[in-house]
């Protein structure tokens, strides 16, 4: 620890009593059993198999192709089939299906969803352009006239056009440059128009799609696919949260100030021990009070889950999070979850390094408390620009003393420290056996990218680096 402090500007601390609302427990205590999660490679294989099946459907229904118009039209059919399949995959990825959330992680699912969304919108636009162009060539007319003919003469094409424009609109507002200029709540509710777009597109596929009009087995399989994903969304995003709300009856027990703009919210309820919650996970919280009930936000547990209460810690980064400091005890809470894969189940090495930045300490504080291990097996590095930005200083010191772990606070800007304390050089200098560690990282998105890059430069295997981000 002295060596690390000398190189990284760490500040030593003394143990103090823990606040009464949080009771650190020995890391050797019983851990909640990890539930199985889906493997990312297996999920990708299933997705690709579905895309191949969609192409097989086109191949089966296409005996021959002749002429430019036919080639263009069939290219439009292919892009239409893949787009129709793509929207189902996009919805399934965000249906909050527990095995996907546990095995892949919410942030990776969101990245897959975003990347898949770009491909799907491109396929939708290509489908429309290719079909119009192909029909125009076959009819020996121009593209503008053919567009008018399709809109006025073919059933459901107008509705499909509206659906396609909705997809394009949602894609535009989901672009990174656009997201930075709007509130999360605005983006979220605009995103809901995707469901209307899917409904319009589904009707169009059956009314004019050459692969479905006279192929009953294909219609049946396609319908089952859409209905199965719709049922998953209904069950996991609506029915299950309502069932949990009625069973667990969560309420705010207290709100505690942790630092400037940072509060911890302790929640109580009934049968909380039956929730399959693990340290490192998060819930999507909806506080049923005026001004907050209409939106839910993801916040990680900031203490290891216990049977009688849960705790989250929130920093005021916007209007919604700032309002949480004004919550009153007794406020009812609607919680969806638990979600997230940054848990002890990902651990593959005896030694563990936790690297936190800012308010990203919240899930790592819970892991620091609950990860099993012998003395010196678990080490926490907490990066902050100023001493006032440090949260849980006393709690972390108490936990470290109780379990024989190490906690290091890296304070100050790079200019003040004279170097990047989380670079590959600094990490390997201070932790010579870095590659023998599992590393959990949580903090601002830019910091996560920088630390993960540094770990890769230090040749830490990718499978030993675990992180999640809530940026939308």
Order of alpha helices (4+ residues) and beta strands (2+ residues): alpha-alpha-alpha-alpha-alpha-alpha-alpha-alpha-alpha-alpha-alpha-alpha-beta-beta-beta-beta-beta-alpha-beta-beta-alpha-beta-alpha-beta-alpha-alpha-beta-alpha-beta
